[in-house]
Amino acid sequence: MDTIPLMLLTAAVLCLCAFLRSAVGFGDALLAIPLLGMLMPLATASPVVTLAGLTMSLSIVMANKDTVI
């Protein structure tokens, strides 16, 4: 698969998973890993999902830093 369509599909899957995480509070990796596993090797999909999840978690902590500490 070409690079640009793969990046767009990956971004779409991660946006869907971020919506799921914001609506439910968890489950982004439960949905992202199988979907991205169909597009790329699992050895690549796993770090992509991990970095996306870490970024989402850090943004939530920074947005709520007054109530976290």
PyMOL commands that place a pseudoatom at each C-alpha (Angstrom):
pseudoatom trace, name=CA, resn=MET, resi=1, chain=A, elem=C, hetatm=0, pos=[0.000, 0.000, 0.000]
pseudoatom trace, name=CA, resn=ASP, resi=2, chain=A, elem=C, hetatm=0, pos=[1.230, 3.486, -0.804]
pseudoatom trace, name=CA, resn=THR, resi=3, chain=A, elem=C, hetatm=0, pos=[2.352, 5.766, 1.994]
pseudoatom trace, name=CA, resn=ILE, resi=4, chain=A, elem=C, hetatm=0, pos=[-0.262, 8.525, 1.736]
pseudoatom trace, name=CA, resn=PRO, resi=5, chain=A, elem=C, hetatm=0, pos=[-3.363, 6.273, 1.733]
pseudoatom trace, name=CA, resn=LEU, resi=6, chain=A, elem=C, hetatm=0, pos=[-1.862, 4.239, 4.594]
pseudoatom trace, name=CA, resn=MET, resi=7, chain=A, elem=C, hetatm=0, pos=[-1.266, 7.385, 6.634]
pseudoatom trace, name=CA, resn=LEU, resi=8, chain=A, elem=C, hetatm=0, pos=[-4.799, 8.624, 5.959]
pseudoatom trace, name=CA, resn=LEU, resi=9, chain=A, elem=C, hetatm=0, pos=[-6.363, 5.289, 6.911]
pseudoatom trace, name=CA, resn=THR, resi=10, chain=A, elem=C, hetatm=0, pos=[-4.207, 5.124, 10.040]
pseudoatom trace, name=CA, resn=ALA, resi=11, chain=A, elem=C, hetatm=0, pos=[-5.259, 8.649, 11.011]
pseudoatom trace, name=CA, resn=ALA, resi=12, chain=A, elem=C, hetatm=0, pos=[-8.917, 7.775, 10.427]
pseudoatom trace, name=CA, resn=VAL, resi=13, chain=A, elem=C, hetatm=0, pos=[-8.668, 4.651, 12.594]
pseudoatom trace, name=CA, resn=LEU, resi=14, chain=A, elem=C, hetatm=0, pos=[-6.892, 6.566, 15.367]
pseudoatom trace, name=CA, resn=CYS, resi=15, chain=A, elem=C, hetatm=0, pos=[-9.523, 9.334, 15.255]
pseudoatom trace, name=CA, resn=LEU, resi=16, chain=A, elem=C, hetatm=0, pos=[-12.276, 6.739, 15.564]
pseudoatom trace, name=CA, resn=CYS, resi=17, chain=A, elem=C, hetatm=0, pos=[-10.451, 5.159, 18.491]
pseudoatom trace, name=CA, resn=ALA, resi=18, chain=A, elem=C, hetatm=0, pos=[-9.903, 8.542, 20.154]
pseudoatom trace, name=CA, resn=PHE, resi=19, chain=A, elem=C, hetatm=0, pos=[-13.642, 9.169, 19.881]
pseudoatom trace, name=CA, resn=LEU, resi=20, chain=A, elem=C, hetatm=0, pos=[-14.285, 5.785, 21.491]
pseudoatom trace, name=CA, resn=ARG, resi=21, chain=A, elem=C, hetatm=0, pos=[-11.862, 6.615, 24.301]
pseudoatom trace, name=CA, resn=SER, resi=22, chain=A, elem=C, hetatm=0, pos=[-13.456, 9.993, 24.919]
pseudoatom trace, name=CA, resn=ALA, resi=23, chain=A, elem=C, hetatm=0, pos=[-16.954, 8.512, 24.929]
pseudoatom trace, name=CA, resn=VAL, resi=24, chain=A, elem=C, hetatm=0, pos=[-16.294, 5.406, 27.012]
pseudoatom trace, name=CA, resn=GLY, resi=25, chain=A, elem=C, hetatm=0, pos=[-13.000, 6.111, 28.785]
pseudoatom trace, name=CA, resn=PHE, resi=26, chain=A, elem=C, hetatm=0, pos=[-11.082, 3.110, 27.463]
pseudoatom trace, name=CA, resn=GLY, resi=27, chain=A, elem=C, hetatm=0, pos=[-11.023, 0.726, 24.537]
pseudoatom trace, name=CA, resn=ASP, resi=28, chain=A, elem=C, hetatm=0, pos=[-8.965, 2.649, 22.028]
pseudoatom trace, name=CA, resn=ALA, resi=29, chain=A, elem=C, hetatm=0, pos=[-6.350, -0.102, 21.716]
pseudoatom trace, name=CA, resn=LEU, resi=30, chain=A, elem=C, hetatm=0, pos=[-9.029, -2.797, 21.687]
pseudoatom trace, name=CA, resn=LEU, resi=31, chain=A, elem=C, hetatm=0, pos=[-10.370, -1.355, 18.466]
pseudoatom trace, name=CA, resn=ALA, resi=32, chain=A, elem=C, hetatm=0, pos=[-7.192, 0.101, 16.956]
pseudoatom trace, name=CA, resn=ILE, resi=33, chain=A, elem=C, hetatm=0, pos=[-4.934, -2.965, 17.056]
pseudoatom trace, name=CA, resn=PRO, resi=34, chain=A, elem=C, hetatm=0, pos=[-7.233, -5.260, 15.013]
pseudoatom trace, name=CA, resn=LEU, resi=35, chain=A, elem=C, hetatm=0, pos=[-8.094, -2.524, 12.512]
pseudoatom trace, name=CA, resn=LEU, resi=36, chain=A, elem=C, hetatm=0, pos=[-4.520, -1.372, 12.031]
pseudoatom trace, name=CA, resn=GLY, resi=37, chain=A, elem=C, hetatm=0, pos=[-3.388, -5.002, 11.959]
pseudoatom trace, name=CA, resn=MET, resi=38, chain=A, elem=C, hetatm=0, pos=[-5.305, -5.363, 8.710]
pseudoatom trace, name=CA, resn=LEU, resi=39, chain=A, elem=C, hetatm=0, pos=[-3.392, -2.433, 7.221]
pseudoatom trace, name=CA, resn=MET, resi=40, chain=A, elem=C, hetatm=0, pos=[0.130, -3.022, 8.536]
pseudoatom trace, name=CA, resn=PRO, resi=41, chain=A, elem=C, hetatm=0, pos=[2.150, -5.623, 10.418]
pseudoatom trace, name=CA, resn=LEU, resi=42, chain=A, elem=C, hetatm=0, pos=[1.352, -5.952, 14.116]
pseudoatom trace, name=CA, resn=ALA, resi=43, chain=A, elem=C, hetatm=0, pos=[4.976, -5.123, 14.907]
pseudoatom trace, name=CA, resn=THR, resi=44, chain=A, elem=C, hetatm=0, pos=[4.262, -1.671, 13.456]
pseudoatom trace, name=CA, resn=ALA, resi=45, chain=A, elem=C, hetatm=0, pos=[0.656, -1.258, 14.603]
pseudoatom trace, name=CA, resn=SER, resi=46, chain=A, elem=C, hetatm=0, pos=[1.445, -1.849, 18.269]
pseudoatom trace, name=CA, resn=PRO, resi=47, chain=A, elem=C, hetatm=0, pos=[3.942, 1.020, 18.681]
pseudoatom trace, name=CA, resn=VAL, resi=48, chain=A, elem=C, hetatm=0, pos=[1.686, 3.341, 16.650]
pseudoatom trace, name=CA, resn=VAL, resi=49, chain=A, elem=C, hetatm=0, pos=[-1.246, 2.651, 18.974]
pseudoatom trace, name=CA, resn=THR, resi=50, chain=A, elem=C, hetatm=0, pos=[0.985, 2.949, 22.041]
pseudoatom trace, name=CA, resn=LEU, resi=51, chain=A, elem=C, hetatm=0, pos=[2.285, 6.360, 20.994]
pseudoatom trace, name=CA, resn=ALA, resi=52, chain=A, elem=C, hetatm=0, pos=[-1.211, 7.551, 20.113]
pseudoatom trace, name=CA, resn=GLY, resi=53, chain=A, elem=C, hetatm=0, pos=[-2.543, 6.362, 23.471]
pseudoatom trace, name=CA, resn=LEU, resi=54, chain=A, elem=C, hetatm=0, pos=[0.336, 8.009, 25.321]
pseudoatom trace, name=CA, resn=THR, resi=55, chain=A, elem=C, hetatm=0, pos=[-0.305, 11.265, 23.480]
pseudoatom trace, name=CA, resn=MET, resi=56, chain=A, elem=C, hetatm=0, pos=[-4.018, 11.129, 24.330]
pseudoatom trace, name=CA, resn=SER, resi=57, chain=A, elem=C, hetatm=0, pos=[-3.282, 10.375, 27.979]
pseudoatom trace, name=CA, resn=LEU, resi=58, chain=A, elem=C, hetatm=0, pos=[-0.766, 13.197, 28.288]
pseudoatom trace, name=CA, resn=SER, resi=59, chain=A, elem=C, hetatm=0, pos=[-3.154, 15.666, 26.683]
pseudoatom trace, name=CA, resn=ILE, resi=60, chain=A, elem=C, hetatm=0, pos=[-5.886, 14.641, 29.136]
pseudoatom trace, name=CA, resn=VAL, resi=61, chain=A, elem=C, hetatm=0, pos=[-3.505, 15.046, 32.077]
pseudoatom trace, name=CA, resn=MET, resi=62, chain=A, elem=C, hetatm=0, pos=[-2.349, 18.456, 30.869]
pseudoatom trace, name=CA, resn=ALA, resi=63, chain=A, elem=C, hetatm=0, pos=[-5.922, 19.627, 30.336]
pseudoatom trace, name=CA, resn=ASN, resi=64, chain=A, elem=C, hetatm=0, pos=[-6.883, 18.514, 33.847]
pseudoatom trace, name=CA, resn=LYS, resi=65, chain=A, elem=C, hetatm=0, pos=[-3.616, 19.142, 35.681]
pseudoatom trace, name=CA, resn=ASP, resi=66, chain=A, elem=C, hetatm=0, pos=[-5.318, 21.169, 38.415]
pseudoatom trace, name=CA, resn=THR, resi=67, chain=A, elem=C, hetatm=0, pos=[-7.530, 18.259, 39.407]
pseudoatom trace, name=CA, resn=VAL, resi=68, chain=A, elem=C, hetatm=0, pos=[-4.927, 15.517, 38.918]
pseudoatom trace, name=CA, resn=ILE, resi=69, chain=A, elem=C, hetatm=0, pos=[-2.481, 16.654, 41.556]
for i in range(1, 69): cmd.bond("trace and resi %d" % i, "trace and resi %d" % (i + 1))
show_as sticks, trace
zoom trace
